[in-house]
Amino acid sequence: MTGKPADIQQEAARLTELLEPTVASHQLILEEVQVRMAGDQRIVSVIIDLLEGTGGIELDLVAEVSRAISEALDKDPLDSGDAYDLEVSSPGVSRPLTLPRHWHRNVGRMVKVNMVGEDNLLGRLTDVDDEGITLIPEIEVKKGMKAKQGEARTIEFALIRRGHVEVEFSRAEEADLTELELDDEDEENVEA
């Protein structure tokens, strides 16, 4: 494989097809495979995610999937035999929300939505269905004052350019989340 962008993209697509069954056998989704060169060293980055739910992937499962992916790469009959570094991770909060399942995984979180033809929206994601999302918008107030919440709004996916999770630094009690249930991981983060 050369370091040319077209060759790298082609290799990433080939590896995606090769690794999907391995990742799926662990009840996970292969989110993305990236191949990049660092000098003569090939770096293969694999991003995996849960099929559903709002929790994170357990580190033991990431390690197990990493070993399985490494074995699949080592047995790849079309591989050049060149050395590679393997990075396996789950998507971070910076991942854009582009697919319905991305939105599903973030119900209960604060999200910023880049809209088609209108201003961006910031709000608490409360529901996702096949057609779009429902969120409770945050209304801007003077600095230092507690944000106010607007009326729940349903937005069709066709009207969303992209979205992303907004990192919150306040405690859940301060964010007035009494109606939303937090999963175990979120409860641990709130208590920390």
KOLKOLTOR-176577 format. One record per residue (C-alpha): residue number from 0; x, y, z. Coordinates in Angstrom, 3 decimals. Last residue first. Example, Ala and Ser with C-alpha at 12.3 -4.5 7.8 and 13.67 -1.06 7.14 Angstrom:
<pt><fivo>1</fivo><c1>13.670</c1><c2>-1.060</c2><c3>7.140</c3></pt>
<pt><fivo>0</fivo><c1>12.300</c1><c2>-4.500</c2><c3>7.800</c3></pt>
//
This chain:
<pt><fivo>191</fivo><c1>-17.804</c1><c2>12.041</c2><c3>40.649</c3></pt>
<pt><fivo>190</fivo><c1>-21.468</c1><c2>11.461</c2><c3>41.536</c3></pt>
<pt><fivo>189</fivo><c1>-22.657</c1><c2>12.721</c2><c3>38.161</c3></pt>
<pt><fivo>188</fivo><c1>-20.175</c1><c2>10.487</c2><c3>36.324</c3></pt>
<pt><fivo>187</fivo><c1>-21.336</c1><c2>7.404</c2><c3>38.256</c3></pt>
<pt><fivo>186</fivo><c1>-24.974</c1><c2>8.268</c2><c3>37.494</c3></pt>
<pt><fivo>185</fivo><c1>-24.071</c1><c2>8.651</c2><c3>33.819</c3></pt>
<pt><fivo>184</fivo><c1>-22.514</c1><c2>5.194</c2><c3>33.731</c3></pt>
<pt><fivo>183</fivo><c1>-25.495</c1><c2>3.604</c2><c3>35.490</c3></pt>
<pt><fivo>182</fivo><c1>-28.052</c1><c2>5.100</c2><c3>33.067</c3></pt>
<pt><fivo>181</fivo><c1>-29.811</c1><c2>8.355</c2><c3>33.865</c3></pt>
<pt><fivo>180</fivo><c1>-33.593</c1><c2>8.551</c2><c3>33.895</c3></pt>
<pt><fivo>179</fivo><c1>-35.126</c1><c2>11.791</c2><c3>32.679</c3></pt>
<pt><fivo>178</fivo><c1>-37.991</c1><c2>13.419</c2><c3>34.570</c3></pt>
<pt><fivo>177</fivo><c1>-35.894</c1><c2>14.801</c2><c3>37.424</c3></pt>
<pt><fivo>176</fivo><c1>-33.279</c1><c2>16.210</c2><c3>35.087</c3></pt>
<pt><fivo>175</fivo><c1>-33.235</c1><c2>19.712</c2><c3>36.576</c3></pt>
<pt><fivo>174</fivo><c1>-29.744</c1><c2>20.682</c2><c3>35.317</c3></pt>
<pt><fivo>173</fivo><c1>-28.680</c1><c2>21.461</c2><c3>38.879</c3></pt>
<pt><fivo>172</fivo><c1>-29.598</c1><c2>17.937</c2><c3>39.956</c3></pt>
<pt><fivo>171</fivo><c1>-27.598</c1><c2>16.555</c2><c3>37.023</c3></pt>
<pt><fivo>170</fivo><c1>-24.434</c1><c2>18.329</c2><c3>38.229</c3></pt>
<pt><fivo>169</fivo><c1>-23.032</c1><c2>21.046</c2><c3>36.027</c3></pt>
<pt><fivo>168</fivo><c1>-20.071</c1><c2>20.561</c2><c3>33.691</c3></pt>
<pt><fivo>167</fivo><c1>-22.015</c1><c2>19.603</c2><c3>30.618</c3></pt>
<pt><fivo>166</fivo><c1>-20.345</c1><c2>18.548</c2><c3>27.378</c3></pt>
<pt><fivo>165</fivo><c1>-22.556</c1><c2>19.366</c2><c3>24.425</c3></pt>
<pt><fivo>164</fivo><c1>-23.270</c1><c2>16.352</c2><c3>22.245</c3></pt>
<pt><fivo>163</fivo><c1>-23.214</c1><c2>16.940</c2><c3>18.512</c3></pt>
<pt><fivo>162</fivo><c1>-25.595</c1><c2>17.584</c2><c3>15.674</c3></pt>
<pt><fivo>161</fivo><c1>-25.625</c1><c2>17.680</c2><c3>11.925</c3></pt>
<pt><fivo>160</fivo><c1>-27.526</c1><c2>19.174</c2><c3>9.002</c3></pt>
<pt><fivo>159</fivo><c1>-30.910</c1><c2>18.542</c2><c3>10.616</c3></pt>
<pt><fivo>158</fivo><c1>-34.084</c1><c2>19.427</c2><c3>8.720</c3></pt>
<pt><fivo>157</fivo><c1>-34.352</c1><c2>16.029</c2><c3>6.973</c3></pt>
<pt><fivo>156</fivo><c1>-34.022</c1><c2>14.350</c2><c3>10.397</c3></pt>
<pt><fivo>155</fivo><c1>-37.365</c1><c2>15.882</c2><c3>11.363</c3></pt>
<pt><fivo>154</fivo><c1>-37.412</c1><c2>18.104</c2><c3>14.434</c3></pt>
<pt><fivo>153</fivo><c1>-39.839</c1><c2>17.768</c2><c3>17.348</c3></pt>
<pt><fivo>152</fivo><c1>-39.812</c1><c2>20.618</c2><c3>19.851</c3></pt>
<pt><fivo>151</fivo><c1>-40.534</c1><c2>20.533</c2><c3>23.571</c3></pt>
<pt><fivo>150</fivo><c1>-41.434</c1><c2>24.009</c2><c3>24.847</c3></pt>
<pt><fivo>149</fivo><c1>-38.615</c1><c2>26.187</c2><c3>26.112</c3></pt>
<pt><fivo>148</fivo><c1>-36.289</c1><c2>25.683</c2><c3>29.041</c3></pt>
<pt><fivo>147</fivo><c1>-34.685</c1><c2>28.510</c2><c3>30.973</c3></pt>
<pt><fivo>146</fivo><c1>-30.966</c1><c2>28.736</c2><c3>31.664</c3></pt>
<pt><fivo>145</fivo><c1>-29.940</c1><c2>29.540</c2><c3>35.248</c3></pt>
<pt><fivo>144</fivo><c1>-28.518</c1><c2>33.051</c2><c3>35.496</c3></pt>
<pt><fivo>143</fivo><c1>-24.782</c1><c2>33.816</c2><c3>35.510</c3></pt>
<pt><fivo>142</fivo><c1>-24.806</c1><c2>35.380</c2><c3>32.058</c3></pt>
<pt><fivo>141</fivo><c1>-28.211</c1><c2>36.729</c2><c3>31.131</c3></pt>
<pt><fivo>140</fivo><c1>-30.624</c1><c2>34.224</c2><c3>29.590</c3></pt>
<pt><fivo>139</fivo><c1>-30.512</c1><c2>32.024</c2><c3>26.516</c3></pt>
<pt><fivo>138</fivo><c1>-33.369</c1><c2>29.572</c2><c3>26.122</c3></pt>
<pt><fivo>137</fivo><c1>-32.440</c1><c2>25.902</c2><c3>26.291</c3></pt>
<pt><fivo>136</fivo><c1>-34.599</c1><c2>23.870</c2><c3>23.908</c3></pt>
<pt><fivo>135</fivo><c1>-36.388</c1><c2>20.718</c2><c3>25.039</c3></pt>
<pt><fivo>134</fivo><c1>-35.684</c1><c2>18.126</c2><c3>22.394</c3></pt>
<pt><fivo>133</fivo><c1>-37.549</c1><c2>15.716</c2><c3>20.198</c3></pt>
<pt><fivo>132</fivo><c1>-35.781</c1><c2>13.926</c2><c3>17.379</c3></pt>
<pt><fivo>131</fivo><c1>-36.577</c1><c2>12.694</c2><c3>13.891</c3></pt>
<pt><fivo>130</fivo><c1>-38.695</c1><c2>10.466</c2><c3>11.662</c3></pt>
<pt><fivo>129</fivo><c1>-37.757</c1><c2>6.957</c2><c3>12.817</c3></pt>
<pt><fivo>128</fivo><c1>-37.994</c1><c2>7.948</c2><c3>16.484</c3></pt>
<pt><fivo>127</fivo><c1>-35.824</c1><c2>9.827</c2><c3>18.973</c3></pt>
<pt><fivo>126</fivo><c1>-36.819</c1><c2>11.272</c2><c3>22.337</c3></pt>
<pt><fivo>125</fivo><c1>-35.713</c1><c2>13.642</c2><c3>25.095</c3></pt>
<pt><fivo>124</fivo><c1>-32.617</c1><c2>15.388</c2><c3>23.744</c3></pt>
<pt><fivo>123</fivo><c1>-31.960</c1><c2>18.368</c2><c3>26.060</c3></pt>
<pt><fivo>122</fivo><c1>-31.417</c1><c2>21.562</c2><c3>24.117</c3></pt>
<pt><fivo>121</fivo><c1>-29.260</c1><c2>23.805</c2><c3>21.983</c3></pt>
<pt><fivo>120</fivo><c1>-30.658</c1><c2>24.834</c2><c3>18.636</c3></pt>
<pt><fivo>119</fivo><c1>-28.814</c1><c2>26.307</c2><c3>15.667</c3></pt>
<pt><fivo>118</fivo><c1>-30.572</c1><c2>29.074</c2><c3>13.763</c3></pt>
<pt><fivo>117</fivo><c1>-32.720</c1><c2>28.373</c2><c3>10.744</c3></pt>
<pt><fivo>116</fivo><c1>-32.601</c1><c2>27.186</c2><c3>7.129</c3></pt>
<pt><fivo>115</fivo><c1>-31.294</c1><c2>23.663</c2><c3>7.714</c3></pt>
<pt><fivo>114</fivo><c1>-30.522</c1><c2>23.205</c2><c3>11.402</c3></pt>
<pt><fivo>113</fivo><c1>-27.275</c1><c2>22.589</c2><c3>13.259</c3></pt>
<pt><fivo>112</fivo><c1>-28.403</c1><c2>20.858</c2><c3>16.449</c3></pt>
<pt><fivo>111</fivo><c1>-26.479</c1><c2>21.219</c2><c3>19.707</c3></pt>
<pt><fivo>110</fivo><c1>-27.130</c1><c2>18.466</c2><c3>22.208</c3></pt>
<pt><fivo>109</fivo><c1>-27.590</c1><c2>18.180</c2><c3>25.980</c3></pt>
<pt><fivo>108</fivo><c1>-27.944</c1><c2>14.544</c2><c3>26.981</c3></pt>
<pt><fivo>107</fivo><c1>-31.025</c1><c2>12.575</c2><c3>27.974</c3></pt>
<pt><fivo>106</fivo><c1>-31.160</c1><c2>10.581</c2><c3>24.752</c3></pt>
<pt><fivo>105</fivo><c1>-27.612</c1><c2>10.235</c2><c3>23.444</c3></pt>
<pt><fivo>104</fivo><c1>-27.517</c1><c2>6.674</c2><c3>22.102</c3></pt>
<pt><fivo>103</fivo><c1>-30.746</c1><c2>7.244</c2><c3>20.180</c3></pt>
<pt><fivo>102</fivo><c1>-29.168</c1><c2>10.242</c2><c3>18.386</c3></pt>
<pt><fivo>101</fivo><c1>-26.247</c1><c2>8.135</c2><c3>17.176</c3></pt>
<pt><fivo>100</fivo><c1>-28.741</c1><c2>5.412</c2><c3>16.172</c3></pt>
<pt><fivo>99</fivo><c1>-30.583</c1><c2>7.938</c2><c3>13.969</c3></pt>
<pt><fivo>98</fivo><c1>-27.361</c1><c2>8.660</c2><c3>12.045</c3></pt>
<pt><fivo>97</fivo><c1>-25.303</c1><c2>11.854</c2><c3>11.833</c3></pt>
<pt><fivo>96</fivo><c1>-24.536</c1><c2>12.810</c2><c3>15.418</c3></pt>
<pt><fivo>95</fivo><c1>-21.012</c1><c2>14.144</c2><c3>15.062</c3></pt>
<pt><fivo>94</fivo><c1>-18.415</c1><c2>12.425</c2><c3>17.243</c3></pt>
<pt><fivo>93</fivo><c1>-16.918</c1><c2>14.915</c2><c3>19.713</c3></pt>
<pt><fivo>92</fivo><c1>-18.394</c1><c2>13.019</c2><c3>22.647</c3></pt>
<pt><fivo>91</fivo><c1>-16.023</c1><c2>10.180</c2><c3>21.915</c3></pt>
<pt><fivo>90</fivo><c1>-16.617</c1><c2>7.178</c2><c3>19.684</c3></pt>
<pt><fivo>89</fivo><c1>-15.375</c1><c2>3.868</c2><c3>21.081</c3></pt>
<pt><fivo>88</fivo><c1>-11.789</c1><c2>2.778</c2><c3>20.654</c3></pt>
<pt><fivo>87</fivo><c1>-9.504</c1><c2>0.305</c2><c3>18.904</c3></pt>
<pt><fivo>86</fivo><c1>-6.035</c1><c2>1.429</c2><c3>17.787</c3></pt>
<pt><fivo>85</fivo><c1>-3.887</c1><c2>-1.073</c2><c3>15.895</c3></pt>
<pt><fivo>84</fivo><c1>-0.301</c1><c2>-0.299</c2><c3>14.938</c3></pt>
<pt><fivo>83</fivo><c1>0.847</c1><c2>-1.875</c2><c3>11.688</c3></pt>
<pt><fivo>82</fivo><c1>3.793</c1><c2>-3.829</c2><c3>10.321</c3></pt>
<pt><fivo>81</fivo><c1>3.820</c1><c2>-4.660</c2><c3>6.621</c3></pt>
<pt><fivo>80</fivo><c1>2.566</c1><c2>-8.134</c2><c3>5.682</c3></pt>
<pt><fivo>79</fivo><c1>0.918</c1><c2>-6.809</c2><c3>2.529</c3></pt>
<pt><fivo>78</fivo><c1>-2.527</c1><c2>-7.937</c2><c3>3.671</c3></pt>
<pt><fivo>77</fivo><c1>-4.733</c1><c2>-9.650</c2><c3>1.102</c3></pt>
<pt><fivo>76</fivo><c1>-4.895</c1><c2>-12.983</c2><c3>2.962</c3></pt>
<pt><fivo>75</fivo><c1>-5.952</c1><c2>-11.256</c2><c3>6.221</c3></pt>
<pt><fivo>74</fivo><c1>-4.998</c1><c2>-13.707</c2><c3>8.994</c3></pt>
<pt><fivo>73</fivo><c1>-3.053</c1><c2>-11.098</c2><c3>11.019</c3></pt>
<pt><fivo>72</fivo><c1>-5.872</c1><c2>-8.587</c2><c3>10.509</c3></pt>
<pt><fivo>71</fivo><c1>-8.475</c1><c2>-11.058</c2><c3>11.813</c3></pt>
<pt><fivo>70</fivo><c1>-6.267</c1><c2>-11.875</c2><c3>14.821</c3></pt>
<pt><fivo>69</fivo><c1>-5.831</c1><c2>-8.159</c2><c3>15.592</c3></pt>
<pt><fivo>68</fivo><c1>-9.589</c1><c2>-7.630</c2><c3>15.322</c3></pt>
<pt><fivo>67</fivo><c1>-10.231</c1><c2>-10.477</c2><c3>17.783</c3></pt>
<pt><fivo>66</fivo><c1>-7.641</c1><c2>-9.112</c2><c3>20.231</c3></pt>
<pt><fivo>65</fivo><c1>-9.120</c1><c2>-5.611</c2><c3>19.995</c3></pt>
<pt><fivo>64</fivo><c1>-12.637</c1><c2>-7.034</c2><c3>20.492</c3></pt>
<pt><fivo>63</fivo><c1>-11.560</c1><c2>-8.621</c2><c3>23.782</c3></pt>
<pt><fivo>62</fivo><c1>-9.787</c1><c2>-5.435</c2><c3>24.930</c3></pt>
<pt><fivo>61</fivo><c1>-12.850</c1><c2>-3.300</c2><c3>24.077</c3></pt>
<pt><fivo>60</fivo><c1>-15.038</c1><c2>-5.821</c2><c3>25.928</c3></pt>
<pt><fivo>59</fivo><c1>-12.839</c1><c2>-5.602</c2><c3>29.033</c3></pt>
<pt><fivo>58</fivo><c1>-13.001</c1><c2>-1.800</c2><c3>28.800</c3></pt>
<pt><fivo>57</fivo><c1>-16.808</c1><c2>-1.855</c2><c3>29.025</c3></pt>
<pt><fivo>56</fivo><c1>-18.507</c1><c2>-0.014</c2><c3>26.167</c3></pt>
<pt><fivo>55</fivo><c1>-20.442</c1><c2>3.046</c2><c3>27.300</c3></pt>
<pt><fivo>54</fivo><c1>-24.063</c1><c2>3.425</c2><c3>28.216</c3></pt>
<pt><fivo>53</fivo><c1>-26.874</c1><c2>5.023</c2><c3>26.222</c3></pt>
<pt><fivo>52</fivo><c1>-28.531</c1><c2>1.936</c2><c3>24.807</c3></pt>
<pt><fivo>51</fivo><c1>-28.243</c1><c2>0.314</c2><c3>21.407</c3></pt>
<pt><fivo>50</fivo><c1>-25.878</c1><c2>-1.522</c2><c3>19.072</c3></pt>
<pt><fivo>49</fivo><c1>-22.886</c1><c2>-0.424</c2><c3>21.128</c3></pt>
<pt><fivo>48</fivo><c1>-19.992</c1><c2>1.247</c2><c3>19.348</c3></pt>
<pt><fivo>47</fivo><c1>-16.693</c1><c2>0.475</c2><c3>17.644</c3></pt>
<pt><fivo>46</fivo><c1>-14.054</c1><c2>2.776</c2><c3>16.146</c3></pt>
<pt><fivo>45</fivo><c1>-11.095</c1><c2>1.083</c2><c3>14.470</c3></pt>
<pt><fivo>44</fivo><c1>-7.857</c1><c2>2.942</c2><c3>13.837</c3></pt>
<pt><fivo>43</fivo><c1>-5.244</c1><c2>1.178</c2><c3>11.669</c3></pt>
<pt><fivo>42</fivo><c1>-1.842</c1><c2>2.869</c2><c3>11.758</c3></pt>
<pt><fivo>41</fivo><c1>0.691</c1><c2>1.925</c2><c3>9.061</c3></pt>
<pt><fivo>40</fivo><c1>4.329</c1><c2>2.658</c2><c3>9.882</c3></pt>
<pt><fivo>39</fivo><c1>6.687</c1><c2>3.733</c2><c3>7.097</c3></pt>
<pt><fivo>38</fivo><c1>6.466</c1><c2>7.396</c2><c3>8.127</c3></pt>
<pt><fivo>37</fivo><c1>3.232</c1><c2>7.692</c2><c3>10.068</c3></pt>
<pt><fivo>36</fivo><c1>0.648</c1><c2>6.430</c2><c3>7.589</c3></pt>
<pt><fivo>35</fivo><c1>-3.091</c1><c2>6.468</c2><c3>8.062</c3></pt>
<pt><fivo>34</fivo><c1>-5.879</c1><c2>3.934</c2><c3>7.907</c3></pt>
<pt><fivo>33</fivo><c1>-9.280</c1><c2>4.712</c2><c3>9.324</c3></pt>
<pt><fivo>32</fivo><c1>-12.030</c1><c2>2.211</c2><c3>10.092</c3></pt>
<pt><fivo>31</fivo><c1>-15.435</c1><c2>3.458</c2><c3>11.247</c3></pt>
<pt><fivo>30</fivo><c1>-18.521</c1><c2>2.629</c2><c3>13.291</c3></pt>
<pt><fivo>29</fivo><c1>-18.172</c1><c2>-1.134</c2><c3>13.434</c3></pt>
<pt><fivo>28</fivo><c1>-21.239</c1><c2>-1.975</c2><c3>15.471</c3></pt>
<pt><fivo>27</fivo><c1>-21.179</c1><c2>-4.245</c2><c3>18.516</c3></pt>
<pt><fivo>26</fivo><c1>-22.802</c1><c2>-7.550</c2><c3>19.462</c3></pt>
<pt><fivo>25</fivo><c1>-19.359</c1><c2>-9.206</c2><c3>19.844</c3></pt>
<pt><fivo>24</fivo><c1>-19.845</c1><c2>-11.205</c2><c3>16.610</c3></pt>
<pt><fivo>23</fivo><c1>-20.643</c1><c2>-7.861</c2><c3>14.965</c3></pt>
<pt><fivo>22</fivo><c1>-17.029</c1><c2>-6.728</c2><c3>15.488</c3></pt>
<pt><fivo>21</fivo><c1>-15.617</c1><c2>-9.806</c2><c3>13.753</c3></pt>
<pt><fivo>20</fivo><c1>-18.258</c1><c2>-9.665</c2><c3>10.996</c3></pt>
<pt><fivo>19</fivo><c1>-17.454</c1><c2>-5.986</c2><c3>10.268</c3></pt>
<pt><fivo>18</fivo><c1>-13.666</c1><c2>-6.519</c2><c3>10.141</c3></pt>
<pt><fivo>17</fivo><c1>-13.144</c1><c2>-7.558</c2><c3>6.504</c3></pt>
<pt><fivo>16</fivo><c1>-15.656</c1><c2>-5.104</c2><c3>5.036</c3></pt>
<pt><fivo>15</fivo><c1>-14.167</c1><c2>-2.249</c2><c3>7.047</c3></pt>
<pt><fivo>14</fivo><c1>-10.679</c1><c2>-3.441</c2><c3>6.089</c3></pt>
<pt><fivo>13</fivo><c1>-11.511</c1><c2>-3.113</c2><c3>2.390</c3></pt>
<pt><fivo>12</fivo><c1>-12.980</c1><c2>0.371</c2><c3>2.883</c3></pt>
<pt><fivo>11</fivo><c1>-9.918</c1><c2>1.484</c2><c3>4.871</c3></pt>
<pt><fivo>10</fivo><c1>-7.612</c1><c2>0.040</c2><c3>2.168</c3></pt>
<pt><fivo>9</fivo><c1>-9.484</c1><c2>1.954</c2><c3>-0.562</c3></pt>
<pt><fivo>8</fivo><c1>-9.251</c1><c2>5.154</c2><c3>1.466</c3></pt>
<pt><fivo>7</fivo><c1>-5.497</c1><c2>4.653</c2><c3>1.960</c3></pt>
<pt><fivo>6</fivo><c1>-4.974</c1><c2>3.907</c2><c3>-1.727</c3></pt>
<pt><fivo>5</fivo><c1>-6.904</c1><c2>7.046</c2><c3>-2.735</c3></pt>
<pt><fivo>4</fivo><c1>-4.992</c1><c2>9.171</c2><c3>-0.187</c3></pt>
<pt><fivo>3</fivo><c1>-1.577</c1><c2>8.019</c2><c3>-1.510</c3></pt>
<pt><fivo>2</fivo><c1>0.672</c1><c2>6.516</c2><c3>1.189</c3></pt>
<pt><fivo>1</fivo><c1>1.289</c1><c2>3.440</c2><c3>-0.903</c3></pt>
<pt><fivo>0</fivo><c1>0.000</c1><c2>0.000</c2><c3>0.000</c3></pt>
//
